[in-house]
Amino acid sequence: MPDQGTDPQPTADDLGRPTPGDTGNARPEVAVRMTPQLRFAQVGNGVAVLALVFSVVAVVTFPTAGGGSAGQGSTGRGWAVSALAASVAMLVICTVQQLCWLRAMAGWRGRRVGDVTTVTRVSFVLELVSYPVVLFGLWAGTAGSVAAGTTATSSALLAFALLFLVVAQVLGAVQHVRTSGPSGTIPAYLRRLLDAIQRRR
């Protein structure tokens, strides 16, 4: 006969571990609705890779003496390297953004137990950081392109790198993890602001 005074053995729930069949915060309808946003994040990540590749080639092929109005070639190369740094930062942002989406999707599909609040916060911070990154990249890339000269190969490469940088930011970096609604682009924020103003009238 078991001792009535002994404490019961802790269960998996008591230890904070998922029990078999536990779906945690599974929300399959959210996973289905937001799957296109995950695809956008994946495409944006791929475009960020292209921006990095073009930036690297632009730095390698940068002329030793600048032919534009930005000054000496060393200064122009410095701008090109700065644009390369922005491309690296954007690739990191897009990659982590995609990982955040994958983790959130795993939770919504019941494959992972746990709250996605932390993932959502990290994803939103990444979106905010992406704006100064893309602006700095545009500034540095434009200055480097002018310094290289309009006929230089690196000038054209930097132009394509900047294009890919912007596309990566629009498709991937601003796709913060959420359960509904548009991405974090500036037009989307303006629409939300106008809607809020109209509701208060």
Secondary structure, DSSP 8 states (H G I E B T S, - for coil): ---TTS-----TTTTT---TT--TT--HHHHHHHHHHHHHHHHHHHHHHHHHHHHHHHHHT--SS--STT--HHHHHHHHHHHHHHHHHHHHHHHHHHHHHHHHHHHHTTSS-S--HHHHHHHHHHHHHHHHHHHHHHHHHHHHHHHH-TTSHHHHHHHHHHHHHHHHIIIIIT----SSS--S-HHHHHHHHHHHHHHH-
